[in-house]
């Protein structure tokens, strides 16, 4: 039976979505893993999103708490808001009380990825504060550590991400994930999908 690996994200300006796509490619490279992209529901009205200059949402399906419970492993992604996950993703997690009550996600591995507007915008705090959500569900947080190798220590170019997970800088919105950031996202997908597969096979 295939390992179900879910990349669940919220993306307003497509930066997080671009990382999610690369994470899926990495997960798909692991034999026996079926990776799938999911978005969480938007909470802002279309009128407000239009005034904020947000592009239309992609056709990636919207996940429900029930569908979330069917995954074997996860990577959750979101932009930061004041050093924490965006409210849209938090609202979705707030709707998973039924899963928490029955601990349906307990023992399942999960990683994190993110986008910030600047270098001091929360590349580590966004992930650090999100870990509390995993803890209450009994999930197993899987950081990438320094498994990305030399790419973790590049100093001659701006690079998002940290030992907590892959990441990017959006700046004023015009900056897109770089080749190195996308390579790190691919690595994260492959790395956590491999761990998910091992855990499911050992169960």
N, C-alpha and C positions, 0 to 999 in steps of 0.2 A: 504494500500500500504506500502510495506517495506521501511524502512529508509536505504538509501544507504550511507554507511560509508566507506570512502576510506583512506587506509594507503598508502601514496605515499612516496617513499624514493629513495635515492641513496646510494649504499653500494659498496665499493671497495674490502674490505677484509671480508665481511659478518658479521661484528659486528652490524652494523645498521640493517641489514636484520634480525638478530636473535631477536633484540628488536621488530622489526616490526611484526614478527610472533607471539610474545607474546601479543602485542597490539591487534592484530586481535582476538586472543583467548578471551581477555577481552571484546572486542566489541561484539563478537559472543555470549557472555553470556547474553546479553541484549535482551529480547524478542522483536521481530519485527524489529531487526536490521540485515541488510545484510552487512557484512564487506568484503572488498576485498583488496588484496595487489596489488600494482602497482609499477613498477620501472620507473624512468625517463631515457631518452636516455643517453648512454655513449657518451662522446665527444673525448675520447682518442683512438688512433689506437690500434689494438690488439698487435702490435709489442711493443709499449710502455708499455702497461699493462703487457705484458709478462716479460719485463725487470724489472718491479716494483714488480714482484712476486704475482700479483693479480690472484686469482682463477677465473675460468670461471663463467660467470653470471648464475644465476638460471633461471628456466623457467617461473618466474613471468612475466606477460605481461608488455609491455612498454606502458605507458599512453600518450595520446595526449591531447592538450588543450581542444578539443571538449569533450572528455571523462571526463576530469576533471570537466567540467561544469555540468555534470549529477549527481555529488555527492551532498548529503545533508549536510555532515560534513566530516572533514578531520583531519588527523594527518600527518604532514610532517616531514620526518627524513633524516638526512645527517651527514656525518663526518665533522669535522671542518678543515679549512685550515686557519692558522694564526688568529684564533679567530672568523672566520666567516664561513658560509656555503660553502661547496665545490662548485667549479665552475660548475660542471655538473648540480647541482640542480638549481643554479642561471641561467644557460643557459636555462633550461626548463621554469623557471618563466619568463625569458625575452621573451619567445615565446608566452606568454599569453596576449599579448597586445590587441588582439581582445576581450578577456573576460573583460579586464580592461575598454576598450572603452564603452562596453555595460553594465558594472557592473554586469555581470552574477553571480559573486561569492559574491556580497554584501549581508551582513546579515547572511552568513553561518559561523558556528563555525569551528575553526581550532586550533589544538594543535601542539606542536613541540617536537621532541626528537633528540638525537644526540650522537655522540661518539667522544672522544678526545684522544690524545695520552698520556696526562699526567694530573695531577690535576690542573696545571696552564694553561692548553691548551685551555680553552674556554668553560667550562661547562655552564657558564651563558652568556658570551658575544656572543656565537654562536646563542643562542636563542634570545637574546636581539636585535642583529643586524638583525635577520630574521623577526622580527615583522614589520619592515618597508614594507616588501612585502605584508603582510596581510592588513596593513593599506590602501595602495593604491588601493587594491581590495575591500575595504570596509568590509573585513571579521572580524569576532568576535574572538579575541584571547582568548583561554581558557587555562590558566595555571592550573597546578594541585595544586598549593598552598601547603598547608600542609595536604591535604586530605588523604595522604598515612599514616598518623598517626605516630606511633613510628618509623616506617621505615625511616622517613625523618631525624631522629636525631641520627642514629646509629653512634657510634664513635669508636667501637672496630674492625671495618673492613673497607677496602676501598670500597666506593660506589659512583657510578656516579649518575647523575641526580640532580635536584634542584627544587625549586618551579615553575620554568618555564616549566619543563617537565622531562620525564625519560631520562636516559643517562647511558653510560658505559665508561670505560677506556680501550683503546686497547693496551696501552704500545707499545712494539715493534711488536705487532701483534699477539703474542702468547697468551695474556690474553683474555679470553672469558667472556661475561656477566655472573655475579654471580647469584646465586639463588635469592638474595635480589633485584638485579637490574631487573631481569626478573619479579619478583613479582610486582615491581613498574611499569613496562611496562604494565603488565596485568591490574593493577589498572587504569592506564591512559586510556587504551582502553575502559574499562568499564565505567569510569567516563565521558569521553567526548562523548561516544556513547549515554549515558543516557541523557546528556544535548542536544545532537543533536535531539534525539527522542522527547524530551519535546518541543523544539522549532518548530519542524515540525508539531507536533500535535496541537500546539497553533496557527499556521499560518492560 
